[in-house]
């Protein structure tokens, strides 16, 4: 698989990385329902076998469970993948989320992540959300200390805006930004991608398939059958009027993908990778078969004709929603 250099770091990431949010299981407020740990480990190992060289996780995914599963999967491997994890989100006893970015909290989180992942150094450590906003400088200064101490190789952030990036840059270099990006979430195209390019920051995008909506496999019946605790029941993209418009978009993408012998999921990932500012895209997988499909998008360069056809479909969706 192709690789791209992550900003000004020494990390060369495969253009597709493995996302492990869903393998955290369903025992937290943003879970995707029950998950078989054996399937999770098999998916991780299959991803590495298919050329994925980095894994994205976070302690909040399953209240530590995702990191534990990643640690089990990579234990004993002669060649370890690049590991990216995060800080700042915490689980209470009920599995609900709260935010904390104090110096003491981050130091505790780093040690816990190293232990769960069974590694000596975290390749990319990211502030998950800039919340509380007032504490991002303290958090970033603490992460800078941890880089100097050899606990972290490079430091990045997720879900930051430009003003927040500017506030921390003088404290320590920002290796990367991890924002959402898909055909349904295009906010970073306005200014953020340009800013990252101008400041030599890598960009790792998440939800390119919009939690399955742009996989080509989502249906009304599937939505009705997903577990009650699945976060998608609360996502506006899965509610009307957006849900119908999104299904129509996915249906329109099918012939574009089919004429190249590809799937809609692969098309959705290739579409975000068309932007040169994007270093890599995160593709989640709960089973080996899922990552086997999505990794094939890593070497697909969309034609200008395909990109134009997709833009027309996106415009049509926007028009339908504006009339709703």
N, C-alpha and C positions, 0 to 999 in steps of 0.2 A: 504494500500500500504506500501511496505517496506520503511524504512527511513535509511539514512546514516548521520553520523556526519560530519559537514563541517569543515575539518581541526582541528585546535585547538580551535574552537569556542564552544559556547553552543547551536548552532543551529543544529537541526536534521531535515534534509530536506527529503521530499518524493523524491524517486529516479527520479520522473518525476515532473517537474515544468511547469507552464503555461507561455509561451512566448506571449508577447502582441505587437510585432512589427507591425503585419498586422492590428490589430484593431485601430492603429493610423490613418488609412485611407490613402487617396491618395494625400493629399495636401502638399507633400514634395517630395524631389528628389529621395528618396529611398522607396517610398510607393508602396503598392501592389494594388492600385486602390481603388475605393469607397467601404465603409464598413458601414453596418447598425449597429448603436450603440446599438440598442435593442438586436441584435444577439450577439454582443460583451459581453454585460452584462450577457446574458443568458449563454454564453460559460464559463465565469468566475465563475458564481455560480454553474454550472454543474461540473466544474473541482473540486471545493471545496467539493461538495457533493460526488464526486468519490474518495476522499482521497488525492488529491493534496493539499499540505499545504503551498505552496509558489508561488509567482507570480513575474516574471521578467519583468521589464518595463524600460523606459528611457525617458527623456524629449524630445529627438530628434524624437521619434516615433510620427509622426503626429504633430510635433512642439508643444508638450505638451498635445495633445489630448488623447494619450494612458493613460498617468497618470491620466487625468481627468476622463476617463471612469473607470479605476481601482478604483479611489476614490469613484465614484458613486456606483459601484458594492458592495464595502465592507462597505459602510456607514450603520451603524445600526446593523451590524453583532455582535452577542454577543461574538464570538470568531474570532478574526482577523487572517488572514493568514500572514505568513512571507512575507515581501515586500523587494524586491531587485530593486534598481534603479541605475542610473549612472549619470556621469557628463562629461563635456568637449566638447560635440558636440552641436552646436547651429544652429538655422534656421534664415536665413535672410528673408526679406519680400517676396521674390519670392519662399521661401521654399527650397532654396539651403543651403548646409551645410558648416559651417566653424568651425574651432577648436579654443578653448581657454582654458587655464589651469591656469590662474592667481589666486592669493589668493582672490581678490575681486570677480572675476567671480564665483568661486566655492561657496563662501559664499552666493552669490545671488541665485545660482542654488539650493542650499540646501533648502533655505527658499521657493523658488517657488515650488519645488517638495513636500515639506511638506504640502503646501497649497493645491496644486492640488490633492494630495492623501488623504488629510484630516486626517493626522495622526500626532502624536507628536514626533515620533522617527522613523528613517529609519533603518531597521534591517541590511541590507547589502548595503553599498554605494560603487560604483565601478567607477574608472576612465575608461571611455568607450574605448578610444584609447590613446596610448602614443604619443600624437601629440598636440602641439609641444614637441618634445623630450626634449629640453633644459629645459622645465618647469615642468617635472614630479616630481622633488624633492620639488619644491615650492607647487605644488598641493597636494602631499602626506603629507607634513607638515601641510598644511591647514586642510586636512581631519583628521589628528591626533588631531588637536585642537578641531574640531567639535565632535570627539568621546568623548574627555574630557568634553566638554560642554553638552553632553547628546543629541545632535541632531542625532547622528549616533551610532548604536550599534557595528557593525563590518565593517571593511574596506577591500575592495578587488579591483582587477584590471581585465581588459579585454584586450585581444590581446597584452599583454606584452611578450617580449622575456626574456630569462634567464638573460642576462646582465642588462636589465632594472629592473627586479625583485631584483637583487643584489644591485642596486643603491638605492632602497628605503627601503629595509628591516631594516636597522639600524635606520631609522627614526621612523617607526611604524610597528608592525607585519602585514604581508599580510595574511588575512584570506583565500583568495581564488583567483584563476585565472579562467577567463571565456574565453576559446579559442574555435575556430571552430573545430568540429570533426565529421567525417562521413566516410563511406566507400570510398568516393571520396576525402576527405581531411584528410590525416593521419599524417600530419607533427608533431603533438605533441607526436607521439609514439617514435620519435627518441631520444630526451633527456628531453623534458619538463615534461612528466609524471613522470619520475624518479626524477627529481629535486623537483617537488611538493611533492612527497611522502617523500623524504629525509628531506624536510623542513616543514612538517606537514601542507601543504596548501591544502585546498579543491580544487576540480576541477569541475566546472560547465560547461558542453559543450553545444554549440549551433549548430543549423542546422544539427542535426543527420539525418534528412530526406532530407537534401540538397534542401531546399525550394520546396519540393514536388516531386523532381525527384525520390526519393527513397520511395515514398508512394505507388507505384504499380498502381497509377491512372493517371499518367501523359502520355500524348500522343502528337503526332505532332499537331493534331487538337486543343488540349487544348492550346498549346503554341500559335497557330495562333489566338486564340480567347481571350487571356488575354488582358486587357486594354493596350493601347499604353504606358502609364506612368509606367507600372509595371517594377520594377527593373530587373526582370528576362530576359527581352529583351536585357540587357547589360551584363549579366553574361556569361562568357566563357563556363560554364557547360551546358548552354542552346544553345550553338552555335556549329556548326560543326568544327572539327570531333567529339568533345566530346559528343554532344547531342545524336547521334546515338549509340555511345558506352555505354552511360549511360542508355538509354532505353533498350539496350540488357542486361545490368547487372540487371536492375530491373525485366526484364522478367525471367531471370535465377533464381532470388531470389524467385519467386512465388511458385514453387513446394516445396522449402525448408520450406517456411512459411505454405503452405497448408497442408503438412503432419502432422503438429502440430496443425492444426485448427486455424491458426493465419493469419494475413495479412502481406503484405510486409512492411507497415509502422511500425507495431509492431516489425517486425524482425530488421529493421534498428535501432530502439531505443534500443532493447535488445542487439544488437551487440556492441554499444558504452558502454553500462552498463556492458559488460562482463569484462571490465578492472577494477580491484579493486581500482585503483587510482581515478577513476571517481566517484565523489560524487553523481551527478545527471545530468540529461539531460533536456534541455528545449524543450518542444514540443509546437509549436504555434498552435492556434486554432482561427478560425473566426466564427465558429458555434458550438453549443453544440455537434452535432454528431461527429465532428472531435476529440474532447477531449475524448469523450466516447470510441472511438476506441483506441487512443494512450495510455490511462492510463492502458490498459490491458497488455501493455508491461512491466509494473513495476514489475510483479511477474514472468516473464519468464526468466529462466536461460537456455541459449543455451547449447546444448550438444557439446562435442568436435567434433563429426562427422559433426554437422551443421556448426561449426566454420571453420573446414577444407574445407567443401564444398564452403563456402562463400569466403575463401581465394583463392580458385581455380578460382572462377568467377572474383574476383578482379584482379588476375594475368592475366586472359584472356583479360580483359578490357585494362590493361596497355600494353599488347602486341599488341593489335589492334591499340592503339593510337601511339605506337612507330613506327608502320609500315605506319601510315597515312601520 
